[in-house]
């Protein structure tokens, strides 16, 4: 059975990623890309669907022992796990070197004290656990698993043997012993990849992360969580294109045992503005530039049919399917691959894209003429469509509505484009678009605001609230001291807070059940909780903001990682993991609180 979501560590090479559990089991790895088929899919099923465990030997009738300690080596993605056993202490170092050839997952077992019996158990299953590969040794004695277009190569100096369609190694380590194991992927029609060089790769990987982290310009009181979040964002970046996946996993449930299970191995446009902002404000201009270029390529030529998400190389077709042979994480079915929400109408995306381009322009990224042209095309589309109902920021599967957040972001799109024209860097019908900006603002304030309760609402005519309304002051739609903003913040605190004080996206019962279109419940959405901390700081309640922020930091697992949501009933992380949309607002809130001096210690 897979571990709790927070029991996993992330390692990756900026093209794909693996999740490693506390007991030394790799339960999730897609090769060669984030969105490829998994060769280890035990996370969403059982050991029959693929896993790789390295740890102290144990008897068949006992559970694998969990590591007594684990940490990342400094500011890196090199995972070090240590077990204290009756016979001694052993360390396993797991990492994926930044790729210039075949993708590799390298695991080095090191004796620390005593003599510790160890076992490696490797069960490769292709196509998300459905296909058993042909495993054989080639003429050089290297182990190869082949099925269809894929081949996976297993290299180690340890003796191996096969049993029950699994490759085992039993060995003992003493102080100073270092035994390496490597899995490499290669297209099956090509010759074997070069023999791995684990020790050299470890040194190169450590150097890569040290040099990358040295670029960080943030040195405030929250440096540790900020740097770990930046490393996580870097790990979720597909290096060849600059696109950032929302998470490296699919179908980790928002509701344990429920159906709210989605594939997040794609790039959401709405992440653009906040990701760009975080990268630029912490010194990572090259990553911000690559992200902007990905954005422009993905949208190129067809801005009128803007999608809310794309593949990591800009692919548009992300057809959704269910993998019925996988029982799902803790029986949370169905397991989905692809994402049918890709073609929803979400008008807020136009605002997020425009905000991203505006931030890039304002922070001095090298000018891109197409960026300005794209911005103008987006506004021309919005002129005719901003007042239509849509599916909204949360990709609800219910009927379309006039979501307030969507209208606010349409206002943002027009406002930022007006600023571009006023700066002299673009030409457009300035007066007409100023009138459009005023029309949208008036419409939202008249139809999306409940005067009796002094709060904006989820959609026009609705009584429900929505945490996306917290972005109203952050986007500059209204100033933080506006009574309607303060009223909305306080209403969300009253109506969307959990017992822990964290924030739900929206109610999933009552009126919103029809909006949502899904059965079941969900946890507190961590990004929304960070937005609340931001808003509290903006309206002068900085001590309250800091306290909420530090409670959120305490939800991170022992390695500083966050999933999408927090289940207040089960007291555990839920949703896909780790989640970029949780780590980005963490960075933003840390920067805001640092600037305000609102921190303890």
C-alpha positions in Angstrom: 0.0 0.0 0.0 1.3 3.5 -0.9 2.3 5.8 1.9 0.6 9.0 3.0 1.0 11.8 0.5 3.3 13.7 2.8 5.5 10.6 3.3 6.9 11.2 -0.2 10.0 13.0 -1.3 10.5 14.6 -4.7 13.6 14.0 -6.9 13.8 15.0 -10.5 15.9 16.1 -13.5 13.8 19.0 -14.8 12.2 16.7 -17.4 10.5 14.2 -15.2 10.3 13.4 -11.5 10.1 10.5 -9.0 8.4 10.1 -5.6 10.3 8.2 -3.0 8.5 7.0 0.2 10.0 6.9 3.7 10.6 3.2 3.4 12.9 3.7 0.4 10.2 2.8 -2.2 10.0 4.7 -5.5 6.2 4.4 -6.1 6.0 6.9 -9.0 8.1 7.6 -12.1 7.1 8.5 -15.6 9.7 8.2 -18.4 11.0 10.1 -20.3 8.8 13.1 -19.5 6.5 14.2 -16.8 3.5 13.3 -18.9 4.8 9.9 -20.2 3.5 6.6 -19.0 4.6 5.5 -15.5 7.0 2.6 -15.1 6.4 2.7 -11.4 2.7 3.3 -10.7 2.4 1.7 -7.2 1.3 5.1 -5.9 -2.0 4.6 -7.7 -2.3 0.9 -7.1 -0.3 -1.9 -5.6 3.2 -3.3 -5.9 1.9 -5.2 -8.9 1.8 -1.9 -10.8 5.5 -1.2 -10.4 7.9 -0.1 -7.6 11.6 0.0 -6.6 12.5 -0.4 -3.0 15.9 -0.2 -1.5 16.2 -0.6 2.3 17.3 -2.8 5.1 16.3 -6.5 4.6 13.1 -7.6 6.4 11.2 -10.8 6.7 8.3 -11.4 4.3 5.7 -11.2 7.1 6.8 -7.7 8.2 6.4 -4.2 6.7 9.5 -2.6 5.2 11.2 -0.4 7.8 10.8 3.4 7.4 13.9 5.6 7.5 14.7 7.1 10.9 16.0 10.3 9.2 15.8 11.9 5.8 16.8 15.2 4.4 17.8 16.9 1.2 21.6 17.4 1.0 21.8 21.2 1.5 19.8 23.2 -1.0 19.4 20.5 -3.6 17.1 17.7 -4.8 19.6 15.0 -3.6 17.7 12.9 -1.0 19.5 11.2 1.9 17.6 8.6 3.9 19.1 6.8 6.9 18.0 3.7 8.8 19.2 2.7 12.2 19.0 -1.1 12.5 20.1 -3.5 15.3 23.1 -4.3 13.1 24.1 -0.8 12.2 23.2 2.3 10.3 22.9 2.7 6.5 22.3 5.6 4.2 20.6 5.7 0.8 21.2 8.7 -1.5 18.6 9.2 -4.3 18.9 11.7 -7.1 18.3 12.3 -10.8 21.2 14.1 -12.5 20.2 17.1 -14.8 19.9 15.5 -18.1 22.1 15.7 -21.2 21.4 12.2 -22.4 19.3 9.3 -21.1 17.2 10.0 -18.0 18.6 8.3 -15.0 17.5 7.5 -11.5 20.5 6.8 -9.3 20.5 5.3 -5.8 23.7 4.9 -3.8 23.7 2.7 -0.7 26.4 3.6 1.8 27.4 1.8 5.0 27.6 4.2 8.0 28.2 1.8 10.9 28.0 -2.0 11.6 27.2 -4.5 8.9 23.6 -4.0 7.5 21.9 -6.6 5.3 20.1 -4.8 2.5 17.7 -5.6 -0.3 16.9 -3.9 -3.6 13.5 -5.1 -5.2 12.8 -3.7 -8.6 9.5 -4.4 -10.4 9.2 -2.6 -13.7 5.8 -2.3 -15.2 5.1 -0.2 -18.3 2.0 1.7 -19.3 0.9 2.6 -15.8 1.4 -0.9 -14.4 -0.5 -2.7 -17.2 2.4 -4.1 -19.2 5.0 -6.6 -18.0 8.2 -6.0 -19.9 10.6 -8.6 -21.3 13.5 -8.5 -18.9 16.8 -10.0 -20.1 20.6 -9.5 -20.0 22.4 -8.2 -23.1 25.8 -9.4 -24.3 27.6 -7.1 -21.8 25.6 -8.5 -18.9 23.4 -5.4 -18.5 19.8 -6.0 -17.5 17.2 -4.5 -19.9 13.4 -4.4 -19.7 11.7 -3.9 -23.1 8.0 -3.3 -24.0 6.9 -1.6 -27.2 8.7 1.7 -27.7 10.4 1.8 -24.3 13.4 0.2 -22.8 14.7 0.6 -19.2 18.2 -0.4 -18.3 19.3 -1.5 -14.8 22.9 -1.3 -13.8 24.6 -2.2 -10.6 27.8 -4.0 -9.4 25.7 -6.0 -6.9 24.6 -9.5 -7.8 21.0 -9.7 -9.1 18.5 -12.5 -9.5 14.9 -12.7 -10.8 11.9 -14.1 -8.9 8.2 -13.5 -9.4 8.8 -11.0 -12.2 10.9 -8.9 -9.9 14.7 -8.2 -10.0 16.3 -8.6 -6.6 19.7 -7.8 -5.1 20.7 -9.0 -1.6 23.9 -7.5 -0.2 25.5 -6.3 3.0 27.2 -2.9 3.6 29.9 -2.0 6.1 31.4 1.5 6.9 32.9 2.9 3.7 31.0 0.6 1.3 29.2 2.4 -1.5 27.1 0.4 -3.9 25.2 2.2 -6.7 22.1 1.2 -8.6 20.9 3.0 -11.7 17.8 2.9 -13.9 18.1 4.5 -17.3 15.4 5.0 -20.0 16.1 4.7 -23.8 13.8 4.3 -26.8 13.7 0.5 -27.4 14.9 0.8 -31.0 18.2 2.4 -30.0 21.3 0.9 -28.6 22.0 0.7 -24.9 22.6 4.0 -23.1 26.2 4.7 -21.9 27.2 3.0 -18.6 26.3 5.3 -15.7 28.9 7.0 -13.6 27.1 7.4 -10.3 29.8 9.2 -8.3 30.6 11.7 -11.0 26.9 12.3 -11.6 26.4 12.9 -7.8 29.1 15.5 -7.8 27.7 17.2 -10.9 24.2 17.2 -9.5 25.3 18.8 -6.2 27.3 21.4 -8.2 24.2 22.2 -10.3 21.9 22.9 -7.4 24.5 24.8 -5.4 25.1 27.2 -8.4 21.4 27.5 -9.1 20.5 28.4 -5.5 23.3 30.9 -5.3 21.3 33.1 -7.8 18.5 33.6 -5.2 18.3 37.2 -4.1 16.0 36.6 -1.1 17.8 36.6 2.2 14.9 37.3 4.6 13.7 35.4 7.6 11.8 32.8 5.6 14.7 31.9 3.3 14.5 28.1 4.0 10.9 27.7 2.9 11.3 30.1 0.0 14.4 28.4 -1.3 12.8 24.9 -1.0 9.8 26.2 -2.9 12.0 27.7 -5.6 13.9 24.4 -5.9 10.5 22.6 -6.2 9.4 25.0 -8.9 12.7 24.4 -10.8 12.1 20.6 -10.4 8.6 21.0 -12.0 10.0 22.9 -14.9 10.4 21.0 -18.2 13.8 22.2 -19.1 13.6 21.9 -23.0 10.7 24.3 -23.2 10.4 26.2 -19.9 6.9 25.1 -19.2 6.1 24.3 -15.6 3.8 21.4 -14.7 1.2 22.0 -11.9 2.4 18.8 -10.3 4.3 15.7 -11.4 1.4 13.3 -10.5 -2.0 12.4 -11.6 -5.1 11.4 -9.6 -3.9 11.9 -6.1 -7.3 12.6 -4.6 -8.7 15.9 -3.2 -11.2 13.7 -1.3 -9.7 10.4 -0.1 -11.8 7.6 -1.6 -13.7 10.0 -3.8 -13.8 10.9 -7.5 -12.0 14.3 -7.4 -8.9 12.9 -9.1 -7.2 14.9 -11.9 -4.1 14.8 -14.0 -1.9 17.8 -13.2 1.1 16.9 -15.4 0.4 19.9 -17.6 1.0 23.6 -17.7 -1.8 26.0 -16.6 -1.7 29.5 -18.0 -3.1 30.9 -14.8 0.1 29.9 -13.1 1.9 32.3 -15.4 1.5 35.6 -13.6 2.2 34.4 -10.0 5.1 32.1 -11.2 6.7 34.9 -13.2 6.3 37.3 -10.3 8.0 34.8 -7.8 10.8 34.0 -10.1 11.6 37.6 -11.0 11.4 38.9 -7.4 13.9 36.2 -6.3 16.5 36.7 -9.0 15.6 34.0 -11.6 15.3 36.0 -14.7 16.4 33.2 -17.1 13.6 30.9 -15.8 11.1 33.7 -16.1 12.2 34.4 -19.7 11.9 30.7 -20.6 8.5 30.6 -19.1 7.4 33.7 -21.1 8.7 32.2 -24.3 6.9 28.9 -23.6 3.7 31.0 -23.1 4.1 32.8 -26.4 4.8 29.6 -28.3 1.8 27.8 -26.7 -0.6 30.6 -27.5 0.9 31.5 -30.9 -1.4 32.0 -33.8 -4.6 31.3 -32.1 -5.2 33.6 -29.1 -8.9 33.6 -29.7 -9.0 29.9 -28.7 -6.9 30.3 -25.7 -6.8 27.1 -23.6 -6.5 27.1 -19.8 -3.7 24.5 -20.0 -1.3 23.0 -22.5 1.1 20.2 -22.7 4.7 20.8 -21.4 5.8 21.4 -25.0 2.7 23.4 -25.9 0.5 20.5 -27.0 -3.2 21.4 -27.2 -4.8 18.0 -27.2 -4.9 16.6 -23.7 -7.8 14.1 -24.1 -9.0 12.6 -20.8 -9.2 8.9 -20.2 -9.6 6.5 -17.2 -7.2 3.7 -16.3 -9.6 1.1 -15.0 -6.9 -1.4 -14.1 -5.6 0.9 -11.4 -7.6 1.0 -8.1 -6.4 4.5 -7.3 -4.6 6.0 -4.3 -6.3 4.5 -1.2 -9.1 3.3 -3.6 -9.8 6.8 -4.9 -11.1 6.0 -8.4 -11.1 6.7 -11.2 -7.5 7.2 -12.1 -7.4 9.8 -14.9 -4.8 10.7 -17.5 -5.2 13.7 -19.7 -7.5 16.5 -18.6 -10.8 17.3 -20.2 -10.9 20.7 -18.7 -8.3 21.9 -21.2 -11.1 23.2 -23.6 -13.3 24.8 -21.0 -14.0 28.5 -21.4 -12.3 30.3 -18.5 -12.2 34.0 -19.2 -9.9 34.7 -16.2 -7.1 33.1 -18.2 -7.0 36.1 -20.5 -6.3 38.3 -17.5 -3.6 36.0 -16.1 -1.8 35.8 -19.4 -1.9 39.6 -19.8 -0.7 40.1 -16.2 2.2 37.7 -16.9 3.2 39.7 -20.0 2.8 43.0 -18.1 5.0 41.8 -15.3 7.7 40.7 -17.7 7.5 44.1 -19.4 7.6 46.0 -16.2 10.6 44.1 -14.8 12.7 44.7 -17.8 12.8 41.3 -19.5 14.2 41.7 -23.0 11.4 43.0 -25.2 9.4 40.6 -27.3 7.3 42.3 -30.0 5.0 39.3 -30.3 4.2 39.6 -26.6 2.7 43.1 -27.2 0.9 41.9 -30.3 -0.6 39.0 -28.4 -1.8 41.2 -25.6 -3.6 43.4 -28.1 -5.3 40.4 -29.7 -6.4 39.1 -26.3 -8.2 42.3 -25.5 -9.9 42.5 -28.9 -11.3 39.0 -28.1 -12.4 40.1 -24.6 -14.2 43.1 -26.0 -16.8 40.7 -27.5 -16.7 38.0 -24.9 -16.0 39.3 -21.4 -19.7 39.4 -20.5 -20.3 35.7 -21.3 -20.7 33.0 -18.6 -17.8 30.6 -18.2 -16.5 27.7 -16.1 -14.3 29.9 -13.9 -10.9 29.5 -12.2 -11.7 26.2 -10.5 -12.7 24.4 -13.7 -16.0 23.3 -12.4 -17.8 20.6 -14.3 -21.2 22.2 -13.7 -23.1 24.8 -15.8 -21.4 28.0 -16.9 -22.0 31.1 -14.7 -20.9 34.7 -14.5 -18.1 34.1 -12.1 -16.9 37.3 -10.4 -13.3 36.4 -10.5 -13.4 35.8 -14.2 -14.9 39.4 -14.7 -12.2 40.8 -12.4 -9.5 39.2 -14.4 -11.0 40.5 -17.6 -10.7 43.9 -16.1 -7.1 43.2 -15.3 -6.4 42.2 -18.9 -7.8 45.5 -20.2 -6.1 47.6 -17.4 -2.7 46.1 -18.1 -3.0 46.6 -21.8 -4.0 50.3 -21.3 -0.8 50.7 -19.2 1.2 49.1 -22.1 -0.3 51.6 -24.6 0.2 54.5 -22.1 3.9 53.6 -21.8 4.3 54.0 -25.6 5.2 50.4 -26.3 2.0 49.5 -28.2 -0.7 51.2 -30.1 -4.4 50.7 -29.6 -7.8 52.4 -29.2 -7.0 53.9 -25.8 -10.2 55.8 -25.1 -12.4 52.8 -26.2 -10.6 50.5 -23.9 -10.7 52.9 -21.0 -14.5 52.9 -21.4 -14.4 49.1 -21.6 -12.4 48.9 -18.3 -14.9 51.2 -16.6 -17.8 49.1 -18.0 -16.4 45.9 -16.6 -15.6 47.5 -13.2 -19.1 48.9 -12.9 -20.7 45.6 -14.0 -18.8 43.6 -11.3 -19.5 46.1 -8.5 -23.2 46.2 -9.4 -23.9 42.5 -10.1 -21.2 40.7 -8.2 -21.6 42.5 -4.9 -24.0 41.7 -2.1 -24.8 45.0 -0.4 -26.6 43.4 2.5 -23.7 41.2 3.6 -21.0 43.7 2.3 -19.2 41.0 0.3 -18.5 40.1 -3.3 -20.0 36.7 -4.3 -18.9 33.7 -6.3 -21.0 34.6 -9.3 -23.7 37.1 -10.3 -26.9 36.6 -8.4 -25.2 34.0 -6.1 -25.2 34.1 -2.3 -22.1 31.8 -2.1 -18.6 33.0 -1.6 -15.4 32.0 -3.4 -11.8 32.3 -2.2 -10.7 33.6 -5.6 -12.4 36.9 -4.5 -9.3 37.4 -2.2 -7.4 38.4 -5.4 -9.5 41.5 -5.9 -7.1 43.8 -3.9 -4.0 41.9 -5.1 -4.9 42.6 -8.7 -5.6 46.2 -8.0 -9.3 46.0 -8.9 -10.1 47.8 -5.6 -7.7 49.2 -3.0 -7.2 47.1 0.2 -8.9 49.7 2.4 -12.1 49.7 0.4 -14.9 48.6 2.7 -16.1 46.1 0.1 -12.7 44.4 0.1 -12.5 44.3 3.9 -16.1 43.0 4.0 -15.2 40.2 1.5 -12.1 39.1 3.4 -14.1 38.9 6.7 -17.0 37.1 5.0 -14.6 34.5 3.6 -13.0 34.1 7.0 -16.4 33.4 8.5 -17.9 31.2 5.8 -15.0 29.4 4.1 -12.6 28.8 7.0 -12.0 25.3 8.4 -11.7 24.6 12.1 -7.9 25.0 11.6 -8.4 28.5 10.1 -7.5 27.5 6.6 -9.5 28.4 3.5 -11.8 26.4 1.3 -12.1 27.3 -2.4 -15.9 27.4 -2.2 -18.7 25.5 -0.5 -19.3 22.1 -2.0 -22.8 21.7 -0.6 -26.0 23.7 -1.1 -26.1 26.1 -4.0 -22.4 25.4 -5.0 -23.1 21.7 -5.4 -24.7 22.5 -8.7 -21.8 24.8 -9.7 -19.2 22.1 -8.8 -21.0 19.3 -10.7 -19.2 16.7 -8.5 -20.1 14.5 -5.5 -18.0 14.5 -2.4 -16.0 17.1 -0.5 -12.5 18.5 -0.6 -9.9 19.9 1.8 -8.7 23.5 2.4 -7.0 24.8 -0.7 -3.6 25.9 0.3 -3.1 28.6 -2.3 -6.3 30.3 -1.0 -5.0 30.2 2.5 -1.8 31.9 1.4 -4.0 34.5 -0.4 -5.8 35.1 2.9 -2.5 35.8 4.6 -1.6 38.2 1.8 -4.9 40.1 2.2 -4.6 40.3 5.9 -1.2 41.9 5.6 -2.5 44.3 2.9 -5.3 45.5 5.2 -2.9 46.0 8.1 -3.6 42.9 10.1 0.0 41.8 9.8 0.3 39.8 13.0 -2.7 37.7 12.0 -1.2 37.3 8.6 2.1 36.1 10.0 0.4 33.7 12.3 -1.7 32.2 9.5 1.4 32.0 7.3 3.4 30.1 9.9 0.6 27.7 10.5 0.7 27.0 6.8 4.4 26.4 6.9 3.8 23.9 9.6 1.7 21.8 7.2 4.7 21.1 5.0 6.1 17.7 5.2 9.5 17.1 6.8 11.2 18.0 3.5 9.3 21.2 3.0 6.8 20.0 0.4 3.1 20.8 0.0 0.3 19.1 -1.9 -2.7 21.0 -3.3 -4.9 20.8 -0.2 -5.1 20.0 3.5 -7.8 17.8 4.8 -8.9 19.3 8.2 -10.7 16.1 9.2 -7.9 13.6 8.5 -5.1 16.1 9.3 -3.2 15.2 6.2 -2.2 16.5 2.8 -4.4 15.7 -0.2 -4.3 16.3 -3.9 -1.5 16.1 -6.4 2.0 16.4 -4.9 4.0 18.5 -4.8 1.9 21.3 -6.1 3.3 24.4 -7.8 0.2 26.4 -7.0 0.9 25.9 -3.3 4.6 26.7 -3.4 4.3 29.9 -5.6 1.9 31.7 -3.2 4.1 30.6 -0.3 7.0 32.5 -1.9 4.8 35.6 -2.6 3.4 35.7 1.0 6.9 35.3 2.5 8.1 38.3 0.4 5.1 40.4 1.4 5.5 39.6 5.1 9.3 40.3 4.9 8.7 43.7 3.3 6.2 44.5 6.0 8.5 43.4 8.8 5.8 41.0 10.0 7.8 38.0 11.1 8.7 36.5 14.4 12.2 35.8 15.9 
